[in-house]
Amino acid sequence: MSALAGLIHEKNTDPNLVETLARAEQDLQEYGIAGTFLKDENHVMRLAREEMDKKQKISAELEAKRASLSASAYAVWVEARKNNDYESFRPVLQDCFDTAKQTAEAIRGEDTSKDVYTVILDEFERGMPAERIDEIFDEIQEKLVPLLKRVLESQTPPSADCLKGSFDLEGQKKLSQEIVTALGFDESRGRIDVSVHPFTTSFSPADVRITSRFSDKEWYQGLAGR
């Protein structure tokens, strides 16, 4: 993973690619009628420039370290989760935090107008500042805490018997598949698999990967993972 990430980084920041991007930007300026005639193309070009600028600020060594750490940390996490042993994962998690901070500081450079977390967040939620995240969680807390309080203080809570028991794994998988299909997932344009850590990712509009995990003691894990 480390070697591959280094190679990809080298290709992504190749001088020929940088020059090609610059020529494309110039062409859009000349033929795009000040960005109004080719609106979509200008938007894609702006995103390409942002990504290029970010990649050029991250060294090949740091990119390789990120990939290597991602692979090794996942393996350590899987083992720690199985053994319910957080302490064995703690130093690796700290390394993940330190590396993410190092990457964000490299991207930010001398521009300290953005805090480090906003820079990190932009990789996953483009344009979302850390301040907005705080606002969202404050709003959730304001609404959720009183709701939980009312539920917990209720004198006649509904029966929770249906949430307990043993739940067939194959039945859970079938239900989850029916739900995502009803929501519009097209299996000819993606995959549904099982993973220790559920996630959804896409490599293109025609390739979406969904993973989940299932427990015969808890039905909600599989349902929420999709």
Residue pairs with C-beta under 8 A, 6 or more apart in sequence:
1 67
1 68
1 70
1 71
2 64
2 65
2 67
2 68
2 71
3 64
4 67
5 63
5 64
5 66
5 67
5 68
6 60
6 61
6 63
6 64
6 67
8 63
9 55
9 58
9 60
9 63
9 64
10 60
11 17
12 52
12 55
13 52
13 55
13 56
17 52
18 52
18 56
21 45
21 48
21 49
21 52
24 45
25 45
25 49
28 35
28 38
28 41
28 42
28 45
31 37
31 38
32 38
32 41
32 42
35 42
54 107
57 106
57 107
57 109
58 103
58 106
58 107
59 106
62 99
62 102
62 103
62 106
65 99
66 99
66 103
69 92
69 95
69 96
69 99
72 92
73 92
73 93
73 95
73 96
74 197
76 88
76 89
76 92
77 89
77 92
77 197
78 196
78 197
79 85
79 88
80 86
80 88
80 89
81 196
100 120
101 116
101 120
103 120
104 116
104 117
104 119
104 120
105 116
105 119
107 119
108 114
108 116
108 119
114 129
115 130
117 130
118 128
118 129
118 130
118 131
121 128
121 129
121 130
121 133
122 128
151 157
163 219
163 220
166 216
166 217
167 215
167 216
167 217
167 218
167 219
168 216
169 214
169 216
172 214
172 219
172 222
172 223
173 194
173 214
173 222
175 222
175 223
176 192
176 212
176 222
176 223
176 225
176 226
177 192
179 223
179 226
180 192
180 210
180 226
181 187
185 192
185 208
185 210
189 205
189 206
189 207
189 208
190 202
190 207
190 208
190 209
190 210
191 208
191 209
191 210
192 210
192 211
192 212
192 226
193 209
193 210
193 211
194 211
194 212
194 213
194 214
195 211
195 212
195 213
196 213
197 211
197 213
198 211
198 212
198 213
198 225
198 226
199 209
199 211
200 208
200 209
200 210
200 211
201 208
201 209
202 208
202 209
203 209
210 226
211 225
212 221
212 222
212 225
212 226
213 221
213 222
213 225
214 221
214 222
215 221
215 222
